[in-house]
């Protein structure tokens, strides 16, 4: 459903819950994997995050569908 969050209270609520849950997860992962600078990039592909992926490889928590992970795997 296109723009479902503006058409459904349930979808809007689920979207908020998912974002809060993800933000809390990123905080926990940042403590466990400080080399990826998750505190500052929130898991997005910033330059520092991409550089860490090249240097350290992906963590067990990185999604294989995250394009910088695919790139770092192909560089090996």
Steps between C-alpha positions, in 0.01 A plus 500: 500500500660824384516754784336251731615687809285796400199277432511263795558563870621140536763541229611837640528352849694198378737731313575696817549185707736358237708819490532519879593131516761541226651809665535311830654204319757728332599642842561146632693400187710818519627391841582152371655611168656845558720476190200561272412840659134402530442765765547767235382331180206301643584216263493705181777483242707801600857524378636396842263201513603388150868537593447284810333235286800497270744483792316259734253328269137466598383410846263209555227763534547666161236414243636333190258713299672819632681611183829598670517144637467358152775733381734413789445127438579536130822691580645201684 
